[in-house]
Amino acid sequence: MCLAPDDLDTWSQVLQELAAGRNAVWMDDGRNPEIRFDLSGRDGIAVFVVADTAASGPSVRVPVRLAGGRAEEHHERLQHVRAAWPQEVVETSPGAYEWRR
């Protein structure tokens, strides 16, 4: 799995969807394993599905009881990742990245 700056932007959008109580999908571009978030479970249990459709094809479903305040916590973690992201990485063409010289 390889994260690109665009993946961080879409992760922010996914967090907004989840905070609003809507299902969401992250990294469904065929480049990495797709992660689906299904919030329709009962008793505060969500189902997360990771599917490696880009390569070998297996998937795993994980039921998770969601704690309150999760969206705020994940937004904070995203900000830490953005702050730590190497500024030397530049996009040379759509979807292609390299270290700045």
C-alpha positions as CSV (number, residue, x, y, z in Angstrom):
1,M,0.0,0.0,0.0
2,C,1.3,3.4,-0.9
3,L,-0.2,6.7,0.4
4,A,-0.2,9.8,-1.7
5,P,-1.1,13.3,-0.8
6,D,-4.5,12.9,-2.6
7,D,-5.2,9.9,-0.3
8,L,-5.0,12.3,2.7
9,D,-7.5,14.6,1.0
10,T,-9.9,11.8,0.4
11,W,-9.4,10.5,3.9
12,S,-10.5,13.9,5.2
13,Q,-13.7,13.6,3.0
14,V,-14.3,10.1,4.3
15,L,-14.1,11.4,7.9
16,Q,-16.7,14.0,7.2
17,E,-19.0,11.4,5.7
18,L,-18.6,9.1,8.8
19,A,-19.0,12.0,11.2
20,A,-22.4,12.7,9.5
21,G,-23.4,9.1,10.0
22,R,-23.1,8.1,6.3
23,N,-21.3,5.1,4.9
24,A,-18.1,5.8,3.0
25,V,-15.4,4.2,0.8
26,W,-11.7,5.1,0.8
27,M,-9.0,4.3,-1.8
28,D,-11.4,2.8,-4.3
29,D,-9.2,3.9,-7.2
30,G,-7.8,0.3,-7.9
31,R,-4.3,1.3,-6.8
32,N,-4.5,0.1,-3.2
33,P,-6.8,-2.1,-1.1
34,E,-10.3,-0.6,-0.9
35,I,-11.7,0.2,2.6
36,R,-15.5,0.4,3.0
37,F,-17.2,1.7,6.1
38,D,-20.7,0.5,6.7
39,L,-22.3,2.3,9.7
40,S,-25.7,0.5,9.4
41,G,-25.0,-2.1,12.0
42,R,-27.0,-2.4,15.2
43,D,-26.0,-1.3,18.7
44,G,-23.3,1.1,17.5
45,I,-21.4,-1.6,15.7
46,A,-20.0,-0.7,12.3
47,V,-18.5,-3.1,9.7
48,F,-15.2,-2.2,8.0
49,V,-14.4,-4.2,4.9
50,V,-10.9,-4.2,3.4
51,A,-10.8,-5.7,-0.1
52,D,-7.7,-6.1,-2.2
53,T,-9.4,-5.9,-5.5
54,A,-6.3,-4.3,-7.1
55,A,-4.1,-7.4,-6.6
56,S,-4.9,-10.8,-5.1
57,G,-8.7,-10.3,-4.5
58,P,-9.2,-11.4,-0.8
59,S,-11.3,-9.3,1.6
60,V,-11.9,-9.2,5.3
61,R,-14.9,-7.9,7.3
62,V,-14.3,-6.5,10.7
63,P,-17.2,-5.5,13.0
64,V,-16.2,-2.7,15.3
65,R,-18.0,-1.0,18.2
66,L,-17.5,2.7,17.6
67,A,-16.6,4.9,20.5
68,G,-17.9,8.5,20.9
69,G,-15.6,11.2,19.7
70,R,-14.0,9.0,17.1
71,A,-14.3,11.6,14.3
72,E,-12.5,14.3,16.2
73,E,-9.8,11.9,17.2
74,H,-9.2,10.8,13.6
75,H,-9.2,14.4,12.3
76,E,-6.5,15.2,14.9
77,R,-4.5,12.2,13.7
78,L,-4.9,13.3,10.1
79,Q,-3.4,16.7,11.0
80,H,-0.4,15.0,12.6
81,V,0.1,12.9,9.5
82,R,-0.1,16.0,7.3
83,A,2.4,17.8,9.5
84,A,4.8,14.9,9.4
85,W,4.4,14.4,5.6
86,P,7.8,15.0,3.9
87,Q,7.7,18.3,2.2
88,E,10.4,17.0,-0.2
89,V,7.8,14.8,-2.0
90,V,6.4,16.5,-5.1
91,E,3.9,15.4,-7.7
92,T,5.7,15.3,-11.0
93,S,2.6,14.2,-13.0
94,P,-0.9,13.0,-12.0
95,G,-0.3,10.1,-9.5
96,A,3.5,10.2,-9.8
97,Y,5.6,11.4,-6.9
98,E,9.3,11.8,-6.3
99,W,11.7,13.4,-3.8
100,R,12.4,17.1,-4.5
101,R,16.1,17.6,-5.4
